[in-house]
């Protein structure tokens, strides 16, 4: 699979950010990993916390739109939207759709919200390892 990888959702605040962090450890040499959103928001602090638990630092990440990505370098786009309308990526690329629920929609205590982020993080990691890990 040629080209860089892009994980795309609406706000680029949780799912796509976690996927970017996880995929960086799995991508083949020479493949850059990015994330973006069609309506970028603010990086969700629960995403940062959930990823820090497994040794991945998202604290310097920011939510960004497609205009911040070198689109001509992208070879794979993974959309992560479930209930929302997923953004459309222009161009001839390999496309995958992994509909994960938005953990930012979880309500409750701090522990319950963090548990929602952990669950989605772990689902994304399993899917990455199954479908995109080299070998």
C-alpha positions as CSV (number, residue, x, y, z in Angstrom):
1,X,0.0,0.0,0.0
2,X,1.7,3.2,-1.1
3,X,1.4,6.7,0.3
4,X,0.8,8.1,3.8
5,X,-2.1,7.2,6.0
6,X,-4.9,9.6,7.0
7,X,-7.4,9.0,9.8
8,X,-10.5,11.2,9.2
9,X,-13.5,12.1,11.2
10,X,-15.5,15.2,11.9
11,X,-13.9,17.1,14.8
12,X,-10.4,15.5,14.8
13,X,-10.7,15.5,18.6
14,X,-10.8,11.9,19.8
15,X,-11.1,8.9,17.4
16,X,-8.9,10.1,14.6
17,X,-6.3,11.5,17.0
18,X,-6.1,8.1,18.9
19,X,-5.9,6.2,15.6
20,X,-3.0,8.5,14.5
21,X,-1.1,7.9,17.7
22,X,-1.6,4.1,17.5
23,X,-0.9,3.8,13.8
24,X,2.4,5.6,14.1
25,X,3.8,2.6,15.9
26,X,2.4,0.2,13.3
27,X,3.1,1.9,10.0
28,X,5.8,0.6,7.7
29,X,9.0,2.6,7.5
30,X,8.6,5.6,5.3
31,X,4.8,5.9,5.8
32,X,3.7,9.1,7.6
33,X,0.5,9.0,9.6
34,X,-1.9,11.9,9.9
35,X,-5.4,12.8,11.2
36,X,-7.8,15.5,10.3
37,X,-11.4,16.5,10.6
38,X,-14.0,18.1,8.3
39,X,-15.0,20.5,11.2
40,X,-11.9,20.5,13.5
41,X,-12.6,21.1,17.1
42,X,-10.4,20.9,20.1
43,X,-8.3,17.9,21.1
44,X,-10.3,16.0,23.8
45,X,-8.3,15.7,27.1
46,X,-9.8,12.3,27.7
47,X,-8.2,11.1,24.4
48,X,-4.9,12.4,25.7
49,X,-5.4,10.6,29.0
50,X,-6.5,7.3,27.5
51,X,-3.5,7.3,25.2
52,X,-1.0,8.3,27.9
53,X,-2.1,5.1,29.8
54,X,-0.5,3.0,27.0
55,X,2.6,5.2,26.6
56,X,1.5,7.3,23.6
57,X,1.7,11.1,24.1
58,X,-0.9,13.1,22.2
59,X,-0.4,16.2,24.4
60,X,1.2,18.2,21.6
61,X,-1.4,17.2,19.0
62,X,-3.9,19.8,17.7
63,X,-7.2,19.3,15.8
64,X,-6.8,20.2,12.2
65,X,-8.6,20.2,8.9
66,X,-7.7,18.7,5.5
67,X,-6.1,22.0,4.5
68,X,-3.3,21.1,7.0
69,X,-2.5,17.8,5.2
70,X,-0.4,17.3,2.0
71,X,-3.3,15.5,0.3
72,X,-1.2,14.4,-2.7
73,X,0.9,12.2,-0.4
74,X,-2.1,10.3,1.0
75,X,-2.5,6.7,-0.1
76,X,-5.0,5.4,2.5
77,X,-7.9,7.1,4.2
78,X,-9.7,5.6,7.1
79,X,-12.9,7.2,8.2
80,X,-13.9,6.6,11.8
81,X,-17.4,8.1,12.0
82,X,-20.4,6.1,13.3
83,X,-23.5,8.2,13.7
84,X,-22.2,11.4,12.1
85,X,-21.8,12.1,8.4
86,X,-18.3,11.2,7.5
87,X,-16.1,13.7,5.7
88,X,-15.4,13.0,2.0
89,X,-11.8,12.8,0.9
90,X,-11.1,13.8,-2.7
91,X,-8.7,11.8,-4.8
92,X,-7.9,8.3,-5.8
93,X,-6.9,6.5,-2.6
94,X,-7.6,3.3,-0.8
95,X,-10.5,3.9,1.5
96,X,-11.6,2.0,4.7
97,X,-14.5,2.8,6.9
98,X,-14.3,1.8,10.6
99,X,-17.5,3.1,12.3
100,X,-16.5,3.6,16.0
101,X,-18.9,5.4,18.4
102,X,-17.7,8.8,19.4
103,X,-16.3,8.5,23.0
104,X,-16.9,12.2,23.4
105,X,-20.6,11.5,23.5
106,X,-20.2,9.3,26.7
107,X,-21.8,11.0,29.7
108,X,-21.3,10.3,33.4
109,X,-18.5,10.4,35.9
110,X,-14.9,11.0,35.1
111,X,-14.3,7.3,35.4
112,X,-17.2,6.4,33.1
113,X,-16.1,8.9,30.4
114,X,-12.5,7.7,30.6
115,X,-13.8,4.1,30.3
116,X,-15.6,5.1,27.0
117,X,-12.4,6.5,25.6
118,X,-10.4,3.4,26.6
119,X,-12.9,1.1,25.0
120,X,-12.8,3.0,21.6
121,X,-9.0,3.2,21.9
122,X,-8.7,-0.6,22.3
123,X,-11.2,-1.2,19.5
124,X,-9.1,1.0,17.2
125,X,-5.9,-0.7,18.2
126,X,-7.3,-4.1,17.5
127,X,-8.6,-3.1,14.1
128,X,-5.2,-1.5,13.2
129,X,-3.3,-4.6,14.2
130,X,-5.7,-6.8,12.3
131,X,-6.0,-4.8,9.1
132,X,-3.0,-2.5,8.7
133,X,0.0,-4.0,10.6
134,X,2.7,-5.1,8.3
135,X,3.2,-8.8,7.9
